């Protein structure tokens, strides 16, 4: 059973471009969480999704950021018109239920030039 | 609360000694707590968890203690090894989401 898969592992974008980060949860997991991490800091919650639904997006900026978890395919975190401050590691986690352990991917590291 | 760019607190421990990492949580509604280990350049890895109806849980070389009265969580690592060097995060979960603490960097001195 493969773990949580994130891609790309590293992404470089220029200011104003779009970044798309993908997350394939573990098999049988229908709950997906996205977190952002700056160097030497903790993980900041961004959004919690179940299949086709956004459950909690309280940690995600209202502008430029969006997330989806379609019925088929991976969850996508999309950042439009990236700025330098968006440079960070973005981690995805999945869970079979909303009451237990989160399993994390290895992260996608976004660098905005 | 969230980190505001401060460096992570560091705990330095001699190899073979026991380590104790502490964490304060904020949400009285949290009913599930988890400790994660994060090595450089990698995603967080589950270490041990505890539900709010317990005050202690033991794993292999690790013990988690929960004090709900003062909203405090601790992770004890017995006979600390060089491979334990990493950043350790506590996390609390309520009905909606998992919130992470700031983290503690554990440095094991050989």
Contacts between the chains, C-beta under 8 A, distances in Angstrom:
chain1	res1	chain2	res2	distance
A	4	B	43	7.7
A	33	B	97	7.0
A	33	B	98	6.7
A	35	B	100	7.4
A	38	B	3	7.9
A	38	B	5	7.5
A	40	B	7	5.5
A	40	B	8	5.5
A	41	B	3	4.4
A	41	B	5	6.8
A	41	B	8	7.6
A	41	B	102	7.5
A	41	B	103	7.7
A	42	B	2	7.3
A	42	B	3	5.0
A	42	B	89	6.2
A	42	B	100	4.9
A	42	B	101	6.3
A	42	B	102	4.8
A	42	B	103	5.0
A	43	B	44	7.0
A	43	B	89	6.8
A	43	B	100	4.4
A	44	B	2	6.0
A	44	B	3	8.0
A	44	B	100	7.6
A	45	B	97	5.4
A	45	B	98	7.1
A	45	B	99	6.0
A	45	B	100	7.5
A	48	B	96	6.4
A	48	B	97	5.2
A	55	B	96	6.7
A	56	B	96	4.7
A	56	B	97	5.3
A	58	B	97	7.8
A	59	B	97	7.9
A	91	B	43	5.6
A	91	B	44	7.2
A	93	B	44	8.0
A	93	B	98	7.8
A	98	B	95	7.5
A	98	B	96	7.8
A	99	B	32	6.9
A	99	B	93	7.9
A	100	B	32	7.4
A	100	B	49	7.9
A	101	B	34	6.4
A	101	B	46	5.4
A	101	B	49	6.1
A	102	B	34	7.4
A	102	B	46	7.7
A	102	B	91	7.9
A	102	B	98	5.7
A	103	B	46	7.2
A	104	B	36	7.7
A	104	B	43	3.8
A	104	B	44	4.8
A	104	B	45	7.3
A	105	B	43	5.4
A	106	B	42	5.9
A	106	B	43	4.7
A	107	B	42	7.6
A	107	B	43	5.3
